[in-house]
């Protein structure tokens, strides 16, 4: 069975890991990495990495990505040890601050050098976070992109368009974290759950290694045209940055259902997707129950 690990870096990444653990997601190994030892003490993650203990002495990066990067470089060996044995790793961080922004490109490079399929799921600052955090996030994304097979970005600004006006900050961030959970869950279910049409890990590896931007999401529907409706929900997720399927090089689709999913349901959904992707794009699909 392929080994999937999920590492959260910095405060935002660590919080995302804790919410996934609380949700009860199984079949993956959770890791957090932070410069702030006090914040790490409250995490439920089974594996905790103190980044840059000599540099920061557990006091955090002070919002400076260069400190976060230096701390991660000091702890490259520990990062490699934590990722040892993984076939796929998901990295997550909130871009714009110090530790997450500075350390996630280092962790991605370590994973890449180890030959691990690497997927990064990151958030971008709100529009009102002008100045340093926006610049930090942009620079961090430029450093991260070359080292990952897939990069998924979630603009926090879209939370304002999605949540109700009465939603708390915690409730809003929970929605962003749920995108990460859906990405991890969709991959793990695809390769671990039995089905009439199975997708093996080699298929996923091949598509992931095509690189570039990615859209990972889950749609749910029932009744007439349920597969097509679920596909449309997944494609037009309100929190994800727009990625046109017109330029897609590969697409992985999994249908999880009861016994009532028909061949016509699947055909209708896949035909819809075929019309949106280039003729030479690879379309892989599976079914699980």
N, C-alpha and C positions, 0 to 999 in steps of 0.2 A: 504493500500500500504506500503510495507517495506520501512524503512527510511535508506538511504545510505549516509554516511558522508565520506569526503575525507580530511585528515589532512596532511599538509606539514610541516615538522619540519626542522629548520635551514634554511640557505640561499638557498641551492639546492632544498629542499622540497618546500619552499615558491615560488621559481621561477617556479617550475612545476605546482603549483596550479594556478598561474597567467596565465600561458600559456593555461591551460585547460579552465579557465574562458574566455580568449580571443577567444578560439576556439568555445565557445558557448555551451559547454556540459550542458545539463539540467537534472533535475531529481535527483540531488544530492546536499548536503550541503557542502560548502567549508569552511575550517578552516586553518589558518596558526598559527604556534607557533615558537617563536624565542627569543633569548636573546638580539638581536640587535634591539633596538627600532627604530633607524634611518632607517634601512633597511625595517622594517615592515611598516613604514609610507607610502612607495611608493606602497605597495601591494593593489590589487583590491579586496582581499578576504573580504567577509562581516563579518567574525568573526576572530579576531586577539587576540592571547594570548601572553602576555609578560611573558616569562619564567624566574623564579628566579629574580624578581625585586630587592629584598634585597641583593642577592648575587652578581649579575652582574651590577646592577644599569643601565640596558639597554645598556651596552657597549660591549656585545658579550661574547663569551667563549674563545677567544684567541686561537682557534684551539685545545683546551684541552678537550677531551671527558669527563674527570672526572668533569669538571666544568659544561658541558652540562647536565650530569646526575644529579648533585647536584641541578642545576637550575630546572630541570624537577621534581625532588622530592619535592622541595619547592612548586612547582605549581601543584602538583598532584590533588588537589581539583578542580582547574580551568580546568584541562584537563578532569576530570570526568564530570564536568558540561557541557563542550562543547560537549562531546560525549553522553550525556544523551538522551535517546530516540532512539538511533541508533540500527538498526538490523544488520547492516554490516558496518565496517569501513575499508577504505583503508588508510594506513599510508605510506608516502613517504619521503625519505631523501637521501642526498648524503653522502655515508659512507667515512670516512677518516678525516673529520674535527672535530670541537668541539661540536657545538650544536646538529646537526643532529645525529651524531654518538652516542653521550651520551644520548640524550633525547628519541630517538625512542624506545629503549627497555623499558623505563619507561612508555611511552604512550601505548605500546603494552600490558604491564602487567596490566595497568589500564583497558584497553578495555576487556582483558581476564577476569579479576575479575568481570567485569560488565556483563559477559555472552554474549558479542558481537562477532560475527564472524569477525575475524581480518586478513586482508591481507596486507602484507608489500611489497612494490615495491621500491627497493633501487638500487643505482648505486655504482659500485666499482671503485677505482682510476685507472687512466691511468698507464701503465707500467712504464712510466718515472717518476712517482711520488714515488720514492723509499724512504725507511726509514719509518719515523713516520706515514705518512698517510696510507701506506699499513698495518702496524701493527695495527693502530687504527681501520681501516675497518675490519680486521680479528677479532679483539677482540669484536667490536661492533656487528658483525654478530653472534658470539657465544652467546652473551647476548640476542640478539633479537630472535633467532630461537625458544627457548622454549615457547615463549609467543604468537606466531602467529599460525593461522590455515594454512596459506599459505605464503610462502616466494618466491618472484620473484627477482632475481638478474640480473642486467644489467652491464656487464663489460664495462667501458668507452673505454677500449682498442679496443673493437670491432667497435667503431665509426670510428676508423682510417681505418678499412677494408671496411666500408660501404659508407662513404661520399666521395665526390670528393675532390681532392687535393686543390681545390679553395674554399671549404666550410669554412665559418666563424665558430668561436667557438659557437656563438649563434645558427647557423643553425644545428650544430652537436648535441648540447644539446636538441634542439627541437625534434630530432629523438628519443632520449632517453625518453623524456617526453611523446612522442606519444605512447610508450609502456604502460605507466600508463593510458593514456586516453583510449586506446583500451581495457585494462583490465576492467576499470570502465564502459565503454560504452557497452561492451559485456554482462556484468552482468545486467546492468540496462535495456537494450533492451530485454533481455531474459525474465525478469519478469514483464515488463511494456507494451510491445508491443503485440497486439493481433495476433494470428496465428492459423493455422489449428491444430498444436500440441503445446500445451502450457507446459512450465516448471514452476512449482510454486516455491516459495521461500523455502519451506520445502525440496524440492529436492536438491536445491543448498546448503542449510545448511548441509544436510546429507553428501554430497560429501566433502564440505569444512572442515568438522570436522574430516575427515580422516587424515588431516594434511600432513606434509612433503613438499617437493618442488613442484612447480607447473609450468605449461606452460600455459600462457594466451596470445592469439594473434588473429589477424583477417587476413583472406585472402580474396582476391577479384578476381573474374574471371567471364567471360561471354563465351557464345558459347558452343560448344560441351564439355562434361565432366566438366562443370563449377563447380559443387559442389566438385568433386574430386580435381580439380586443386586448388580451394580455400582452401581446407583442407591441401593440401601439402604446400601451401604458408604459412599457419598459423603454421604448425609444424616446418618448417625450417626457422624461422625468424632469420635474420642474427645478431640481437643484443642480443638475449636471450642466456643464458647459456644452454648447452645441458642437457636435461632431457629425459632419455630413457623411452618411453611408455611401455617397456617390464616389468617395475616394477610398473606401474600405478595401484592404487587401485580404482580410479574412473575417469570418463571422462564426461565432459559436452560439448555438441556440439549444436550450434544454427545456423540454416540456415536462413538468411534474404534475401529475393528475391522478384521479381515481381511475376506475375501469371504464368510464364513459367517454374518454377521449377517442374520437373517431379519426380514421385516416383522412376523411374530408376536412376535419378541423385542422390537422397538421398541414395538409396540402394548401389550404387557404392561407394559412399564416406564412408558410415558406414561400409561396408564390408572391405574396405581398413584399417580402424581404428581397426576393430575387429581382424585383423591379427597381429596387433602390440601390443595389450594389453593382459594381462593374462586372462585365461578363466573365472576366478571368479571376474574380475574387473567390476564395475558397469558403464554402458554406458547409459547416459541420453541425449536425443536429443529433440530439439524443432524446430519449424519453425515460423518465423515472416515475416510480410510484411511491 
